[in-house]
Amino acid sequence: MGSKIYVGGLPYSTTEQQLSDLFAAHGTVASSRIITDKFTGQSRGFGFVEMSSDAEAQAAITALNGTQLGGRTLTVNEARPQEPRSGGGGRGGFGGGRS
């Protein structure tokens, strides 16, 4: 079990400090991050917390999964490794102009 935790179902107004404070009750928080939309900067409703040990991470998952925050039910579990993304979108190559 890794010490990185996925947290879903966050209220869109949640700050990284609030997320960190929520998990600090269960151990030492190494980092917290709210994922935001790259165009609007608006929270996407999920984030990640990294705890200093696997035992603290497991304690936080057990204590917080299924609890309420701001009227929303949290989904808290071990973060899976990010899957590799394929190269850029759109069309590949450059146009076939005729002379």
Backbone as XML, in Angstrom:
<?xml version="1.0"?>
<chain id="A" units="angstrom">
  <residue number="1" name="MET">
    <atom name="N" x="0.858" y="-1.179" z="0.000"/>
    <atom name="CA" x="0.000" y="0.000" z="0.000"/>
    <atom name="C" x="0.890" y="1.223" z="0.000"/>
  </residue>
  <residue number="2" name="GLY">
    <atom name="N" x="0.629" y="2.133" z="-0.926"/>
    <atom name="CA" x="1.393" y="3.374" z="-0.975"/>
    <atom name="C" x="0.802" y="4.390" z="-0.027"/>
  </residue>
  <residue number="3" name="SER">
    <atom name="N" x="1.525" y="5.469" z="0.191"/>
    <atom name="CA" x="1.036" y="6.488" z="1.104"/>
    <atom name="C" x="0.307" y="7.596" z="0.362"/>
  </residue>
  <residue number="4" name="LYS">
    <atom name="N" x="0.093" y="7.439" z="-0.954"/>
    <atom name="CA" x="-0.650" y="8.432" z="-1.725"/>
    <atom name="C" x="-2.108" y="8.015" z="-1.785"/>
  </residue>
  <residue number="5" name="ILE">
    <atom name="N" x="-2.993" y="8.958" z="-1.471"/>
    <atom name="CA" x="-4.414" y="8.677" z="-1.326"/>
    <atom name="C" x="-5.220" y="9.513" z="-2.316"/>
  </residue>
  <residue number="6" name="TYR">
    <atom name="N" x="-6.179" y="8.874" z="-2.975"/>
    <atom name="CA" x="-7.137" y="9.557" z="-3.843"/>
    <atom name="C" x="-8.324" y="9.973" z="-2.986"/>
  </residue>
  <residue number="7" name="VAL">
    <atom name="N" x="-8.792" y="11.214" z="-3.175"/>
    <atom name="CA" x="-9.963" y="11.710" z="-2.447"/>
    <atom name="C" x="-10.943" y="12.261" z="-3.477"/>
  </residue>
  <residue number="8" name="GLY">
    <atom name="N" x="-12.072" y="11.591" z="-3.645"/>
    <atom name="CA" x="-13.093" y="12.027" z="-4.585"/>
    <atom name="C" x="-14.330" y="12.524" z="-3.867"/>
  </residue>
  <residue number="9" name="GLY">
    <atom name="N" x="-15.171" y="13.240" z="-4.589"/>
    <atom name="CA" x="-16.415" y="13.752" z="-4.013"/>
    <atom name="C" x="-16.224" y="15.015" z="-3.205"/>
  </residue>
  <residue number="10" name="LEU">
    <atom name="N" x="-15.123" y="15.709" z="-3.427"/>
    <atom name="CA" x="-14.868" y="16.937" z="-2.671"/>
    <atom name="C" x="-15.801" y="18.062" z="-3.109"/>
  </residue>
  <residue number="11" name="PRO">
    <atom name="N" x="-16.274" y="18.866" z="-2.163"/>
    <atom name="CA" x="-17.001" y="20.077" z="-2.570"/>
    <atom name="C" x="-16.060" y="20.945" z="-3.410"/>
  </residue>
  <residue number="12" name="TYR">
    <atom name="N" x="-16.605" y="21.609" z="-4.413"/>
    <atom name="CA" x="-15.760" y="22.383" z="-5.325"/>
    <atom name="C" x="-15.067" y="23.558" z="-4.642"/>
  </residue>
  <residue number="13" name="SER">
    <atom name="N" x="-15.554" y="23.949" z="-3.471"/>
    <atom name="CA" x="-14.954" y="25.072" z="-2.741"/>
    <atom name="C" x="-13.810" y="24.644" z="-1.817"/>
  </residue>
  <residue number="14" name="THR">
    <atom name="N" x="-13.533" y="23.352" z="-1.712"/>
    <atom name="CA" x="-12.491" y="22.861" z="-0.812"/>
    <atom name="C" x="-11.118" y="23.362" z="-1.251"/>
  </residue>
  <residue number="15" name="THR">
    <atom name="N" x="-10.333" y="23.843" z="-0.270"/>
    <atom name="CA" x="-8.972" y="24.302" z="-0.556"/>
    <atom name="C" x="-7.977" y="23.200" z="-0.199"/>
  </residue>
  <residue number="16" name="GLU">
    <atom name="N" x="-6.759" y="23.330" z="-0.691"/>
    <atom name="CA" x="-5.725" y="22.348" z="-0.356"/>
    <atom name="C" x="-5.434" y="22.357" z="1.139"/>
  </residue>
  <residue number="17" name="GLN">
    <atom name="N" x="-5.519" y="23.531" z="1.778"/>
    <atom name="CA" x="-5.296" y="23.613" z="3.219"/>
    <atom name="C" x="-6.384" y="22.860" z="3.978"/>
  </residue>
  <residue number="18" name="GLN">
    <atom name="N" x="-7.633" y="23.012" z="3.558"/>
    <atom name="CA" x="-8.734" y="22.283" z="4.212"/>
    <atom name="C" x="-8.564" y="20.776" z="4.046"/>
  </residue>
  <residue number="19" name="LEU">
    <atom name="N" x="-8.138" y="20.360" z="2.866"/>
    <atom name="CA" x="-7.909" y="18.937" z="2.606"/>
    <atom name="C" x="-6.792" y="18.416" z="3.511"/>
  </residue>
  <residue number="20" name="SER">
    <atom name="N" x="-5.731" y="19.177" z="3.615"/>
    <atom name="CA" x="-4.609" y="18.803" z="4.475"/>
    <atom name="C" x="-5.051" y="18.708" z="5.939"/>
  </residue>
  <residue number="21" name="ASP">
    <atom name="N" x="-5.822" y="19.689" z="6.390"/>
    <atom name="CA" x="-6.301" y="19.699" z="7.777"/>
    <atom name="C" x="-7.189" y="18.495" z="8.072"/>
  </residue>
  <residue number="22" name="LEU">
    <atom name="N" x="-8.028" y="18.108" z="7.108"/>
    <atom name="CA" x="-8.916" y="16.958" z="7.279"/>
    <atom name="C" x="-8.111" y="15.682" z="7.538"/>
  </residue>
  <residue number="23" name="PHE">
    <atom name="N" x="-7.030" y="15.499" z="6.784"/>
    <atom name="CA" x="-6.219" y="14.292" z="6.903"/>
    <atom name="C" x="-5.211" y="14.362" z="8.046"/>
  </residue>
  <residue number="24" name="ALA">
    <atom name="N" x="-4.866" y="15.554" z="8.493"/>
    <atom name="CA" x="-3.875" y="15.715" z="9.568"/>
    <atom name="C" x="-4.329" y="15.080" z="10.878"/>
  </residue>
  <residue number="25" name="ALA">
    <atom name="N" x="-5.631" y="14.914" z="11.046"/>
    <atom name="CA" x="-6.144" y="14.266" z="12.257"/>
    <atom name="C" x="-5.762" y="12.791" z="12.312"/>
  </residue>
  <residue number="26" name="HIS">
    <atom name="N" x="-5.289" y="12.245" z="11.177"/>
    <atom name="CA" x="-4.979" y="10.817" z="11.101"/>
    <atom name="C" x="-3.501" y="10.537" z="10.876"/>
  </residue>
  <residue number="27" name="GLY">
    <atom name="N" x="-2.679" y="11.570" z="10.889"/>
    <atom name="CA" x="-1.244" y="11.393" z="10.697"/>
    <atom name="C" x="-0.613" y="12.617" z="10.065"/>
  </residue>
  <residue number="28" name="THR">
    <atom name="N" x="0.650" y="12.479" z="9.720"/>
    <atom name="CA" x="1.397" y="13.577" z="9.127"/>
    <atom name="C" x="1.146" y="13.646" z="7.627"/>
  </residue>
  <residue number="29" name="VAL">
    <atom name="N" x="0.668" y="14.800" z="7.183"/>
    <atom name="CA" x="0.396" y="15.004" z="5.766"/>
    <atom name="C" x="1.649" y="15.565" z="5.100"/>
  </residue>
  <residue number="30" name="ALA">
    <atom name="N" x="2.172" y="14.840" z="4.112"/>
    <atom name="CA" x="3.352" y="15.295" z="3.387"/>
    <atom name="C" x="2.955" y="16.309" z="2.316"/>
  </residue>
  <residue number="31" name="SER">
    <atom name="N" x="1.805" y="16.101" z="1.668"/>
    <atom name="CA" x="1.328" y="17.045" z="0.656"/>
    <atom name="C" x="-0.148" y="16.810" z="0.392"/>
  </residue>
  <residue number="32" name="SER">
    <atom name="N" x="-0.798" y="17.853" z="-0.113"/>
    <atom name="CA" x="-2.189" y="17.720" z="-0.545"/>
    <atom name="C" x="-2.357" y="18.543" z="-1.808"/>
  </residue>
  <residue number="33" name="ARG">
    <atom name="N" x="-3.184" y="18.035" z="-2.707"/>
    <atom name="CA" x="-3.363" y="18.712" z="-3.990"/>
    <atom name="C" x="-4.790" y="18.537" z="-4.482"/>
  </residue>
  <residue number="34" name="ILE">
    <atom name="N" x="-5.431" y="19.650" z="-4.809"/>
    <atom name="CA" x="-6.753" y="19.635" z="-5.425"/>
    <atom name="C" x="-6.535" y="19.717" z="-6.933"/>
  </residue>
  <residue number="35" name="ILE">
    <atom name="N" x="-7.186" y="18.857" z="-7.682"/>
    <atom name="CA" x="-7.050" y="18.872" z="-9.130"/>
    <atom name="C" x="-8.037" y="19.883" z="-9.711"/>
  </residue>
  <residue number="36" name="THR">
    <atom name="N" x="-7.525" y="20.756" z="-10.576"/>
    <atom name="CA" x="-8.355" y="21.807" z="-11.157"/>
    <atom name="C" x="-8.397" y="21.691" z="-12.680"/>
  </residue>
  <residue number="37" name="ASP">
    <atom name="N" x="-9.434" y="22.243" z="-13.254"/>
    <atom name="CA" x="-9.564" y="22.299" z="-14.709"/>
    <atom name="C" x="-8.484" y="23.229" z="-15.251"/>
  </residue>
  <residue number="38" name="LYS">
    <atom name="N" x="-7.773" y="22.800" z="-16.275"/>
    <atom name="CA" x="-6.648" y="23.599" z="-16.753"/>
    <atom name="C" x="-7.078" y="24.873" z="-17.473"/>
  </residue>
  <residue number="39" name="PHE">
    <atom name="N" x="-8.318" y="24.957" z="-17.899"/>
    <atom name="CA" x="-8.778" y="26.155" z="-18.595"/>
    <atom name="C" x="-9.454" y="27.149" z="-17.661"/>
  </residue>
  <residue number="40" name="THR">
    <atom name="N" x="-10.282" y="26.653" z="-16.746"/>
    <atom name="CA" x="-11.045" y="27.558" z="-15.877"/>
    <atom name="C" x="-10.432" y="27.736" z="-14.497"/>
  </residue>
  <residue number="41" name="GLY">
    <atom name="N" x="-9.579" y="26.791" z="-14.079"/>
    <atom name="CA" x="-9.018" y="26.850" z="-12.733"/>
    <atom name="C" x="-9.979" y="26.356" z="-11.668"/>
  </residue>
  <residue number="42" name="GLN">
    <atom name="N" x="-11.186" y="25.956" z="-12.068"/>
    <atom name="CA" x="-12.205" y="25.446" z="-11.142"/>
    <atom name="C" x="-11.827" y="24.046" z="-10.662"/>
  </residue>
  <residue number="43" name="SER">
    <atom name="N" x="-12.077" y="23.773" z="-9.392"/>
    <atom name="CA" x="-11.832" y="22.440" z="-8.845"/>
    <atom name="C" x="-12.626" y="21.404" z="-9.629"/>
  </residue>
  <residue number="44" name="ARG">
    <atom name="N" x="-12.028" y="20.226" z="-9.820"/>
    <atom name="CA" x="-12.725" y="19.132" z="-10.498"/>
    <atom name="C" x="-13.390" y="18.190" z="-9.495"/>
  </residue>
  <residue number="45" name="GLY">
    <atom name="N" x="-13.306" y="18.517" z="-8.204"/>
    <atom name="CA" x="-14.008" y="17.733" z="-7.189"/>
    <atom name="C" x="-13.229" y="16.539" z="-6.665"/>
  </residue>
  <residue number="46" name="PHE">
    <atom name="N" x="-11.922" y="16.478" z="-6.970"/>
    <atom name="CA" x="-11.110" y="15.409" z="-6.400"/>
    <atom name="C" x="-9.683" y="15.904" z="-6.203"/>
  </residue>
  <residue number="47" name="GLY">
    <atom name="N" x="-8.949" y="15.135" z="-5.420"/>
    <atom name="CA" x="-7.569" y="15.518" z="-5.147"/>
    <atom name="C" x="-6.781" y="14.338" z="-4.617"/>
  </residue>
  <residue number="48" name="PHE">
    <atom name="N" x="-5.557" y="14.631" z="-4.207"/>
    <atom name="CA" x="-4.665" y="13.609" z="-3.684"/>
    <atom name="C" x="-3.998" y="14.114" z="-2.420"/>
  </residue>
  <residue number="49" name="VAL">
    <atom name="N" x="-3.806" y="13.198" z="-1.493"/>
    <atom name="CA" x="-3.094" y="13.501" z="-0.247"/>
    <atom name="C" x="-1.992" y="12.471" z="-0.109"/>
  </residue>
  <residue number="50" name="GLU">
    <atom name="N" x="-0.817" y="12.922" z="0.286"/>
    <atom name="CA" x="0.284" y="12.006" z="0.538"/>
    <atom name="C" x="0.594" y="12.043" z="2.024"/>
  </residue>
  <residue number="51" name="MET">
    <atom name="N" x="0.533" y="10.880" z="2.658"/>
    <atom name="CA" x="0.816" y="10.755" z="4.091"/>
    <atom name="C" x="2.257" y="10.291" z="4.265"/>
  </residue>
  <residue number="52" name="SER">
    <atom name="N" x="2.795" y="10.517" z="5.459"/>
    <atom name="CA" x="4.211" y="10.199" z="5.677"/>
    <atom name="C" x="4.479" y="8.704" z="5.832"/>
  </residue>
  <residue number="53" name="SER">
    <atom name="N" x="3.446" y="7.908" z="6.127"/>
    <atom name="CA" x="3.660" y="6.461" z="6.235"/>
    <atom name="C" x="2.447" y="5.702" z="5.719"/>
  </residue>
  <residue number="54" name="ASP">
    <atom name="N" x="2.670" y="4.455" z="5.358"/>
    <atom name="CA" x="1.576" y="3.600" z="4.887"/>
    <atom name="C" x="0.532" y="3.388" z="5.978"/>
  </residue>
  <residue number="55" name="ALA">
    <atom name="N" x="0.974" y="3.246" z="7.227"/>
    <atom name="CA" x="0.044" y="3.015" z="8.337"/>
    <atom name="C" x="-0.882" y="4.216" z="8.522"/>
  </residue>
  <residue number="56" name="GLU">
    <atom name="N" x="-0.329" y="5.429" z="8.425"/>
    <atom name="CA" x="-1.156" y="6.635" z="8.556"/>
    <atom name="C" x="-2.121" y="6.753" z="7.382"/>
  </residue>
  <residue number="57" name="ALA">
    <atom name="N" x="-1.650" y="6.413" z="6.196"/>
    <atom name="CA" x="-2.510" y="6.457" z="5.017"/>
    <atom name="C" x="-3.684" y="5.493" z="5.181"/>
  </residue>
  <residue number="58" name="GLN">
    <atom name="N" x="-3.408" y="4.284" z="5.647"/>
    <atom name="CA" x="-4.470" y="3.294" z="5.829"/>
    <atom name="C" x="-5.455" y="3.750" z="6.900"/>
  </residue>
  <residue number="59" name="ALA">
    <atom name="N" x="-4.950" y="4.357" z="7.973"/>
    <atom name="CA" x="-5.829" y="4.864" z="9.036"/>
    <atom name="C" x="-6.744" y="5.960" z="8.499"/>
  </residue>
  <residue number="60" name="ALA">
    <atom name="N" x="-6.214" y="6.844" z="7.676"/>
    <atom name="CA" x="-7.013" y="7.928" z="7.100"/>
    <atom name="C" x="-8.068" y="7.375" z="6.148"/>
  </residue>
  <residue number="61" name="ILE">
    <atom name="N" x="-7.699" y="6.409" z="5.323"/>
    <atom name="CA" x="-8.653" y="5.801" z="4.387"/>
    <atom name="C" x="-9.803" y="5.158" z="5.158"/>
  </residue>
  <residue number="62" name="THR">
    <atom name="N" x="-9.464" y="4.388" z="6.181"/>
    <atom name="CA" x="-10.480" y="3.706" z="6.991"/>
    <atom name="C" x="-11.411" y="4.705" z="7.671"/>
  </residue>
  <residue number="63" name="ALA">
    <atom name="N" x="-10.830" y="5.785" z="8.204"/>
    <atom name="CA" x="-11.625" y="6.761" z="8.955"/>
    <atom name="C" x="-12.471" y="7.664" z="8.060"/>
  </residue>
  <residue number="64" name="LEU">
    <atom name="N" x="-11.989" y="8.003" z="6.866"/>
    <atom name="CA" x="-12.651" y="9.041" z="6.080"/>
    <atom name="C" x="-13.486" y="8.550" z="4.898"/>
  </residue>
  <residue number="65" name="ASN">
    <atom name="N" x="-13.247" y="7.341" z="4.412"/>
    <atom name="CA" x="-14.019" y="6.857" z="3.266"/>
    <atom name="C" x="-15.500" y="6.752" z="3.630"/>
  </residue>
  <residue number="66" name="GLY">
    <atom name="N" x="-16.349" y="7.371" z="2.816"/>
    <atom name="CA" x="-17.793" y="7.331" z="3.050"/>
    <atom name="C" x="-18.308" y="8.414" z="3.968"/>
  </residue>
  <residue number="67" name="THR">
    <atom name="N" x="-17.430" y="9.261" z="4.499"/>
    <atom name="CA" x="-17.882" y="10.351" z="5.375"/>
    <atom name="C" x="-18.355" y="11.533" z="4.537"/>
  </residue>
  <residue number="68" name="GLN">
    <atom name="N" x="-19.005" y="12.483" z="5.185"/>
    <atom name="CA" x="-19.542" y="13.664" z="4.518"/>
    <atom name="C" x="-18.621" y="14.870" z="4.721"/>
  </residue>
  <residue number="69" name="LEU">
    <atom name="N" x="-18.494" y="15.669" z="3.673"/>
    <atom name="CA" x="-17.789" y="16.948" z="3.760"/>
    <atom name="C" x="-18.570" y="17.926" z="2.903"/>
  </residue>
  <residue number="70" name="GLY">
    <atom name="N" x="-19.069" y="18.970" z="3.528"/>
    <atom name="CA" x="-19.832" y="19.969" z="2.785"/>
    <atom name="C" x="-21.040" y="19.399" z="2.068"/>
  </residue>
  <residue number="71" name="GLY">
    <atom name="N" x="-21.667" y="18.381" z="2.651"/>
    <atom name="CA" x="-22.858" y="17.784" z="2.042"/>
    <atom name="C" x="-22.571" y="16.762" z="0.957"/>
  </residue>
  <residue number="72" name="ARG">
    <atom name="N" x="-21.304" y="16.456" z="0.722"/>
    <atom name="CA" x="-20.943" y="15.464" z="-0.295"/>
    <atom name="C" x="-20.250" y="14.283" z="0.372"/>
  </residue>
  <residue number="73" name="THR">
    <atom name="N" x="-20.485" y="13.084" z="-0.165"/>
    <atom name="CA" x="-19.878" y="11.872" z="0.371"/>
    <atom name="C" x="-18.500" y="11.677" z="-0.247"/>
  </residue>
  <residue number="74" name="LEU">
    <atom name="N" x="-17.492" y="11.516" z="0.607"/>
    <atom name="CA" x="-16.120" y="11.342" z="0.139"/>
    <atom name="C" x="-15.835" y="9.897" z="-0.247"/>
  </residue>
  <residue number="75" name="THR">
    <atom name="N" x="-15.079" y="9.734" z="-1.304"/>
    <atom name="CA" x="-14.517" y="8.445" z="-1.694"/>
    <atom name="C" x="-13.021" y="8.556" z="-1.431"/>
  </residue>
  <residue number="76" name="VAL">
    <atom name="N" x="-12.535" y="7.749" z="-0.510"/>
    <atom name="CA" x="-11.127" y="7.830" z="-0.110"/>
    <atom name="C" x="-10.512" y="6.444" z="-0.257"/>
  </residue>
  <residue number="77" name="ASN">
    <atom name="N" x="-9.492" y="6.326" z="-1.115"/>
    <atom name="CA" x="-8.819" y="5.039" z="-1.273"/>
    <atom name="C" x="-7.392" y="5.247" z="-1.765"/>
  </residue>
  <residue number="78" name="GLU">
    <atom name="N" x="-6.672" y="4.160" z="-1.848"/>
    <atom name="CA" x="-5.286" y="4.217" z="-2.309"/>
    <atom name="C" x="-5.259" y="4.709" z="-3.749"/>
  </residue>
  <residue number="79" name="ALA">
    <atom name="N" x="-4.381" y="5.663" z="-4.019"/>
    <atom name="CA" x="-4.258" y="6.189" z="-5.381"/>
    <atom name="C" x="-3.587" y="5.152" z="-6.265"/>
  </residue>
  <residue number="80" name="ARG">
    <atom name="N" x="-4.137" y="4.974" z="-7.452"/>
    <atom name="CA" x="-3.508" y="4.092" z="-8.434"/>
    <atom name="C" x="-2.482" y="4.899" z="-9.207"/>
  </residue>
  <residue number="81" name="PRO">
    <atom name="N" x="-1.455" y="4.244" z="-9.710"/>
    <atom name="CA" x="-0.471" y="4.975" z="-10.524"/>
    <atom name="C" x="-1.141" y="5.580" z="-11.754"/>
  </residue>
  <residue number="82" name="GLN">
    <atom name="N" x="-0.679" y="6.764" z="-12.142"/>
    <atom name="CA" x="-1.249" y="7.425" z="-13.311"/>
    <atom name="C" x="-0.921" y="6.623" z="-14.559"/>
  </residue>
  <residue number="83" name="GLU">
    <atom name="N" x="-1.944" y="6.398" z="-15.372"/>
    <atom name="CA" x="-1.723" y="5.640" z="-16.592"/>
    <atom name="C" x="-1.063" y="6.539" z="-17.627"/>
  </residue>
  <residue number="84" name="PRO">
    <atom name="N" x="-0.157" y="5.965" z="-18.410"/>
    <atom name="CA" x="0.499" y="6.791" z="-19.430"/>
    <atom name="C" x="-0.513" y="7.299" z="-20.446"/>
  </residue>
  <residue number="85" name="ARG">
    <atom name="N" x="-0.326" y="8.537" z="-20.837"/>
    <atom name="CA" x="-1.232" y="9.133" z="-21.819"/>
    <atom name="C" x="-0.606" y="9.026" z="-23.198"/>
  </residue>
  <residue number="86" name="SER">
    <atom name="N" x="-1.460" y="8.875" z="-24.187"/>
    <atom name="CA" x="-0.940" y="8.849" z="-25.546"/>
    <atom name="C" x="-0.587" y="10.275" z="-25.940"/>
  </residue>
  <residue number="87" name="GLY">
    <atom name="N" x="0.214" y="10.413" z="-26.955"/>
    <atom name="CA" x="0.649" y="11.734" z="-27.414"/>
    <atom name="C" x="-0.527" y="12.642" z="-27.726"/>
  </residue>
  <residue number="88" name="GLY">
    <atom name="N" x="-0.266" y="13.867" z="-28.065"/>
    <atom name="CA" x="-1.275" y="14.896" z="-28.251"/>
    <atom name="C" x="-2.469" y="14.467" z="-29.079"/>
  </residue>
  <residue number="89" name="GLY">
    <atom name="N" x="-3.532" y="15.217" z="-28.936"/>
    <atom name="CA" x="-4.750" y="14.914" z="-29.682"/>
    <atom name="C" x="-4.728" y="15.597" z="-31.025"/>
  </residue>
  <residue number="90" name="GLY">
    <atom name="N" x="-5.840" y="15.611" z="-31.670"/>
    <atom name="CA" x="-5.949" y="16.286" z="-32.952"/>
    <atom name="C" x="-5.354" y="15.444" z="-34.074"/>
  </residue>
  <residue number="91" name="ARG">
    <atom name="N" x="-5.189" y="16.088" z="-35.182"/>
    <atom name="CA" x="-4.661" y="15.369" z="-36.347"/>
    <atom name="C" x="-3.151" y="15.326" z="-36.302"/>
  </residue>
  <residue number="92" name="GLY">
    <atom name="N" x="-2.613" y="14.215" z="-36.713"/>
    <atom name="CA" x="-1.169" y="14.093" z="-36.793"/>
    <atom name="C" x="-0.680" y="14.569" z="-38.155"/>
  </residue>
  <residue number="93" name="GLY">
    <atom name="N" x="0.520" y="15.052" z="-38.192"/>
    <atom name="CA" x="1.103" y="15.454" z="-39.471"/>
    <atom name="C" x="0.597" y="16.807" z="-39.948"/>
  </residue>
  <residue number="94" name="PHE">
    <atom name="N" x="1.143" y="17.237" z="-41.052"/>
    <atom name="CA" x="0.772" y="18.532" z="-41.593"/>
    <atom name="C" x="0.049" y="18.346" z="-42.904"/>
  </residue>
  <residue number="95" name="GLY">
    <atom name="N" x="-0.719" y="19.338" z="-43.276"/>
    <atom name="CA" x="-1.594" y="19.275" z="-44.436"/>
    <atom name="C" x="-0.920" y="18.815" z="-45.717"/>
  </residue>
  <residue number="96" name="GLY">
    <atom name="N" x="-1.710" y="18.336" z="-46.579"/>
    <atom name="CA" x="-1.219" y="17.881" z="-47.871"/>
    <atom name="C" x="-1.580" y="18.881" z="-48.961"/>
  </residue>
  <residue number="97" name="GLY">
    <atom name="N" x="-1.029" y="20.064" z="-48.866"/>
    <atom name="CA" x="-1.327" y="21.093" z="-49.873"/>
    <atom name="C" x="-0.785" y="20.718" z="-51.240"/>
  </residue>
  <residue number="98" name="ARG">
    <atom name="N" x="-1.458" y="21.138" z="-52.266"/>
    <atom name="CA" x="-0.998" y="20.833" z="-53.633"/>
    <atom name="C" x="-0.391" y="22.082" z="-54.241"/>
  </residue>
  <residue number="99" name="SER">
    <atom name="N" x="0.616" y="21.838" z="-55.085"/>
    <atom name="CA" x="1.236" y="22.998" z="-55.718"/>
    <atom name="C" x="0.718" y="23.235" z="-57.099"/>
  </residue>
</chain>
